Amino acid sequence: MAQNDGQERTEEATPKRLRESREKGQVARSRELSSMAMLLSSAAALLFMGDGIVTGLLDIFEKNFTVSRERIFDPATLPNLFLQTVFDAVLLLAPLFILLTVVAVVSSIAISGWNFSGQALAFKWEKLDPVKGMGRIFAVRGLIELLKALAKFLLIGSVAVAVLWSKADAFMHLGDQPVDSALVQMANLLLWSFLAISLTMILMALLDVPFQLWDHARQLKMSRQEIKDEHKQTEGNPEVRGRIRQLQREMAQRRMMSDVPDADVIVTNPTHYAVALRYDQQRMGAPKVVAMGAELVAAQIRAIAAEHNVPVLSAPPLARALYHSAEIGEEIPAGLYQAVAQVLAYVFHLNSGGEQVAELNELPIPEELQHD
């Protein structure tokens, strides 16, 4: 990216700047949105699967920790029980883990889409610089993050105290119930408390997502000089571009001039325009323009034609029509078929020893193809 040149950054980021930022892994991300999605999805999943999970865990503990006297003296019993317990617990909690994994991925790409950057994963020594680290901490963004953390702590803490205070009696009476029912009841109380506390993250996400989008756009803003520098880098130096175009024109003109000796006739204005035509009845459906030009280029075409004995015919209306409506290397427009046919017939007449005329004027040129 372009370096800061001291000018105020007031311009929106260009597509190139946005593309480079994505390549470096610099995209808008909201941790509050991810936290909210994870907490709410966890609470919702536990709401539907909580009883089954608690009952399943109780069954796992009962099955794997109720050991007969004979097995307890076997040294292999404890490792086997431990592995079996872990396996059963992972299998029981696998749907919840899969759900949370999907939610974590989706919530992280919800704002800016999927973006994998190898540059973001690369190790950078400047990240270990304590001076720069302190600068980031005490920068405006660090202050905003601190205020956000304090606000989140106060909001979640207040809601948590209010919820737990309202459920205090229910928690106090858990000791009066049997163990199994007390555990299920406690799980339900904790679940609803967890859900209520998680709902507070919605407010944090609603505030954080617009802020992150605005802050990301602000960081990528550019100064006018940066945009000019980028334009020069993208488009190249104007003098270099001009020189390249000039060389391209010269090469195209040399190729064009090399086709003039193969033309059947040169139609002229007689001095302003010159158009070289060629027609092969076996290979072409219609006559083609092999070269054309105006002023000096036209004079060069006439000179090459004279060197190679290519007939030069003055037909101003047709020359102007061909120059303005035909393309080099392409067939002539259909509206000029009849006029060019008469010209080619005249050329064949000359090649057969016929009489030469000074100029062909009475050629059928459609009105829409006529040019002054």
N, C-alpha and C positions, 0 to 999 in steps of 0.2 A: 504494500500500500504506500501511497505517497506520504511523505513526511510533512509534519506541521510546518508551514512557512510563515507563521506569525499572523496570518490573516484570519479573520473571523470565519468560522465554518457555518455558513448559512444555507448552503445548497444541499438538496437531497442527494443521497448516494446514487451513483451511476450503476447500471447493470453490471459493469465490470467490477466495481468496488464490492457490490453485494456478492458476486460470484467468488471473488477472492476471499471474502470474509467467511463464506461457507466452507471453502477449501481449507481454511485455517481452523475450522470448528467454532467460529464466532457467530452463533445464532442466538436468537431470543429463547430463553428458557426460564420457566417459573418453578422454583422449588416448592412454592406454596401450592401450586396446582397439583404437582406430583404428590405432595404430602396429603392434600385433601382427598385426591383420588384413592390413594393407598388406604388411608384411615377409613373412609366411607365404604370402600369395597370390602375391607376387612370386617367392619361392623355388620354390613349387610350379609356377607357370607356366614359370619358366626350366628347371625340372627336365624338363618335357615338351617345351618349345619351344627350350631353350637351344642344342642342336646345330644346329637349323634356323636360329636367329637368327645364330649365329656363322658358319655356312656362307654364309648369305645376305649378311651384311655383307662377308665376304671376296669374294664374287662381285661385290658392288656396287663395292668398291674396285678390284678387278681390271678391271672393265668400264669404269669411269668415270675411272680414273687411268692407263690404258694408252692413250696418245695417239700417233697417228702423227706423223711429222715435218712433214707438210704442214699438219695441223690445229693444231699447237702454235703456229705463227706467226699464226694467225687470232685477232684480239682478242676475238671473240665466243666462242671455245672455252671459256675458263675460266669465265665466268658460266654458260654453258649446262651445263657439267659439274657445277658447284656445285649448280644448281637440280635437275638430274637426280638427283644423289646424295642431296640432301635429300628429294626426292619418293620415291625408292626406299626410303630408310631409314624414312621415316614410314609408307609402305605396309607394309613388313615388320614394323614394331613396333606397328602399329595394333591388332591383337588384344590385345597386352599392355597398351597404354594404355587400351583400352576396359574390360578386366577390372579394372584398378586403379581406374578411375573408378567402376565399379559397386561394388567393394568399399569404396571410401572413403565413398560415400554410404550404403551399407547399414550399415557399422560405426558411422557417426556418429549414426544414428537408432535403433540397436539397443536402447538403454536407454530413451529417453523418446519414441521415435516421431518422426514428421515434424513439424517446427515451423518455420514461417517467420514472422519478426517484423520488421516495418518499423522498429519502435522500436529494435531492437538495431542496425540499420544506420545509424540517425541519428547525426549528429556531436554530441558532447557536450564542451563546454569543460572540464568538471570532470575529464575523462580526462587533460587536459594539466597538471593541477595537480601540481607536483612534491611538495608536502607530502603530498597524499593518496596519490600513487604510492609514496613512501617508507613511508607507513603500511601500505599493502598488502604491501610487500616484507617489512617487519618484523613483520607480524601473524602469528598462529598458523598461518593457512593458508599464508602465504609460507614459513614455517619447514618446514611439512610438505612443500610442493612442493620445497624445497631438499633435504630428506632423501630424498625420492623420486628426485630427479635423481642424487644421490650414490650411492644404492643401485643405481640402474639402471646408472650408469657402472661401478661396481665389479663388478656381476654380469656385464654384457655384456663388459667388459674382461677379466675372468678367463676367461670361456668362450672369447673370441676368442683369447687367448694360448694357452690349452690346445689349441684346435683347430689353430691355425697351427703350434704346436710339434709336434703329432703328424703334420702334413703337411709338415714341413720337408724331409725327404728327397725327397719327390715334387716339391716346388717346385725343389729344387736340381738335379734331373735333367732339368728341362725344356730346359736348354741343349744337351743331348745329342741332342735329337730334331729332325726337320725342322720348319720353321716352321709348316706347316699343322697337323700333328698336335700340335705343342707348344701352339699356340693353343687347339685343341679340348681338350687335356688340361688346360691351365691354366683354361679356362672351367669344366670339370667340377670341378676342385679348388676353385675360388672358389665355385661354386654350392653344393657340399656344405658348405663352411665357412660360407657365408652362411645356409644352412638351419639348421645347428646353432646358430649365433648367434641366429637369429630365434626358435628354439624357447624361448629364455630369456625372451622377452617374454610367453609364456603365463603364467608365474608373476607377472610384474608386472601383467598384466591381471586375473588372479584376485584379486589384492590390491586393485587400484585401483577396480574396478567397485563392489564393496560399499561401499568408502569414499566414492566419489562419490555414491552413492545416499543413504548416511547423512548425508553433509555437506550435500547439497541439502535433505533433509528438515529438518535442524537449522537451516539458514539461514532456512527458511520458517516455523519454529515461531512461535507467537503467544502473547502474554500474555492473561490473562483479560480485561483491559480492552480490548485490541485486538479480541477477539471480540465484546465487548459493543458497542463502537463500530461494528463492521462490521454487527452485527445491526440497530442503529439506522439506519444508512445504507441497509441493504437493505429493512428493513420499514417504516422511517419512524417518526416520533415517535408514541408511543401515543395522545397526545391528538389529534393530527391524524388518525390512523387512526380513532379513535372518532368524531370529528366527521364524517369522510367517510361512515362507516357510518350515522350518524344521518341525514345528508342523503339517503343512498340510501334508507333506510327511509321517510323523509318523502315522497320523490318517488314511491316505489312505492305508498305509501298514498294519495297524491293521485290517481294513475292508477287505483287500485282503486276509490276512492270515485266517480270519474267514471263508472264502469260500473254503479253501483248503480241509477240511474234506469232502466236498460235491463233490469233483472232481472225475471223473471216472479213470483218469490216470495222472501221472506226467511224462512228457517227459524231459529227461536230456541230458547233453552234454558229459560226465556224471557229471562233477564237476563244470564247469563254469556257465552253464545255467540250469534253471529248469522252465518248463511251465506246469501249471495245466489246464487240459481240462475237460469239462463236456458236455454231450450230452443227451438231453431228446427228444426222438423221437416224443412225443406228443406235446411238446411246442416249440421246436426249429427247425428252418429250416436247421441249420448247427451247428456243435460243436462250443462252445464258450470258450474263454480263461478266466478263473476265477482268475488266479494269475500267475505271472511270475517275475523272477528276476535273477540277476547274483551274483556270488561269495557268500557273506555272506547271502544275501536274498535267493539265491538258496539253500544254506545249510539249512536255516530255513524252507523253503518249504518242503524239503526232510524229515526233522525231523518231521514236523507236519504230513506229509503223512504216515510216519512209525508209529506214534502214533495211527493213525486212520485206519490203514490197507489199505491205498490207494495204488494201484499198482504203482511202480516206474519203468519206462522203459528207458533204455539208447538207444537213437537214435540221435546221434550228429548232422547229417545234418538237420533233422527235427526240433530239438530243436533250432538250430541257425536260421533256416528260420522263425520259429514261433516268436522267440524273436525279430528279426529285422523287421518283416513285420506285426505282429498282434498287437492288442490293447486289454488291459484288459477290460473285459465286452462286447467285440464285437465278432462277428463271425469270424472264421478264414478266410484268403483269399481263394478265389475259387480255386486257383492253388494248394492248399494243401489239397483239399477235399479227393483225392484218397489216399494220404499218411496217413492222419489221420484216414481214414476209415480202412486201414489195421491195424493201431495201435489199434483202438477200437475193431476190429475183434479179434485181438490177446488177448486183455484184456478179452473179452467175452469167448475166448477159455480157458484162465487161470481160469476164474470163473467157468467154466464147468469141471475143473479138468485136463485140458490139460497140455502138457509138457512146461516148461519155457525155454526161450532162454536168453542168456546173453546180447545180443545187436541186435537191428534191424538197419542194414546199407543199405540194398538194397530197399530203399523206393523211389518212383517216385517224385523227387523234381524238379520243373521247374528251368531252368537255371537262370532266372531272379530273383528267390527267394533264390538262393544258396548263402551262406556266409561262408567265411573261419574263 
